[in-house]
Amino acid sequence: MPSGWSMCAVLRRIFFRRAAAFPWQILPVTCGVVVADAHSAAVLREAPHHPLHASRRKALTLRFALAAGQRLSSVINPRA
């Protein structure tokens, strides 16, 4: 998944995360916009709902879980 994209609500909506100084109005209208810092977050534009077929949702969830597991594994044991 490209940098700057975030998965939210079990892959049913797509949001952009951005730096505070970035002009969020240039982002596609079909995606939501979230601004966050270390303490809080604000949704500037809600993402539209994109329902997925159950098999597609399962495949994306498994791919996301695999990527998360690989990242966690590399943090815990970086030489493996």
Buried (B, 14 or more C-beta within 10 A) or exposed (E): EEEEEBBBEEBBBBBBBBEEEBEBEEBEEEBBBBBEEEEEEEEBBEBEEEEBEEEEBEEBBEEBEEEEEEEEEEEEEEEE
